[in-house]
Amino acid sequence: IVCSTTGNGDPPENAGRFNRYVKKQSKDKTEPKPFKHLAYAVLALGDTNYDQFCATGILIDQKMKILGGTRARKVVCVDEGT
């Protein structure tokens, strides 16, 4: 998953729907794990000039794990400022 951020760590418009989905699903403990057969890795793009550097990518990485995904690699955060 490649995820950029806008402003202070917010998801870009085209990732908003997926971001809301993983947030909602991870709160419901009765639902089956939708990503239990998925190995994933997250590349988070951000800017260290903001407090919430790569916040959306980090959040997606955490929620994918909660929802049953198998982390293939630790999340990688890339700074567009450098």
C-alpha positions as a printed Julia matrix, in Angstrom:
82×3 Matrix{Float64}:
   0.0     0.0    0.0
   1.42    3.37  -0.98
  -0.17    6.21   0.95
   0.63    9.89   0.87
  -0.62   12.5    3.3
  -1.96   16.0    2.88
  -1.6    18.81   5.34
  -0.8    17.57   8.82
  -0.94   13.81   8.2
  -4.45   13.7    6.72
  -5.36   11.13   4.05
  -5.59   12.39   0.48
  -9.07   12.54  -1.02
  -8.65    9.31  -3.01
  -7.7     7.37   0.17
 -10.43    8.76   2.4
 -12.93    5.97   1.79
 -10.41    3.2    2.53
  -9.14    5.07   5.59
 -12.69    5.33   6.98
 -13.29    1.63   6.24
 -10.27    0.36   8.19
 -11.04    2.68  11.1
 -14.65    1.48  11.28
 -13.86   -2.23  10.84
 -11.18   -2.24  13.52
 -13.67   -0.96  16.12
 -16.15   -3.78  15.52
 -14.83   -6.83  17.4
 -17.66   -9.14  16.21
 -16.8    -8.85  12.5
 -14.52  -11.44  10.88
 -10.99  -10.35  10.01
 -11.33   -9.12   6.39
  -7.58   -9.17   5.71
  -6.7   -12.51   7.34
  -5.35  -13.92   4.06
  -3.44  -10.78   3.06
   0.27  -10.08   3.4
   0.9    -6.35   3.16
   3.5    -3.61   3.41
   2.95    0.14   3.68
   5.03    2.9    2.11
   3.98    6.15   3.77
   4.8     9.46   2.1
   4.85   12.64   4.15
   6.71   15.8    5.12
   8.67   16.14   8.36
   7.78   19.83   8.46
   4.39   18.7    9.86
   3.77   17.29  13.35
   1.82   14.26  12.08
   4.5    12.97   9.7
   3.1    10.02   7.66
   0.17    9.65  10.09
  -2.21    8.12   7.54
   0.26    5.46   6.4
   1.12    4.57  10.0
  -2.58    4.34  10.9
  -3.33    2.1    7.9
  -0.42   -0.17   8.83
  -1.74   -0.54  12.39
  -5.35   -1.13  11.32
  -4.4    -3.69   8.66
  -2.63   -5.71  11.37
  -5.68   -5.46  13.69
  -7.9    -6.63  10.83
  -5.93   -9.83  10.37
  -3.32   -8.85   7.81
   0.19  -10.24   7.95
   2.81   -7.51   7.86
   5.35   -8.48   5.18
   7.58   -5.52   6.03
   7.67   -2.83   8.67
   6.07    0.44   7.53
   8.53    2.7    5.69
   8.11    6.48   6.01
   9.53    8.7    3.28
  10.1    12.44   3.72
   9.29   14.51   0.66
  11.03   17.47   2.31
  14.42   15.79   1.93
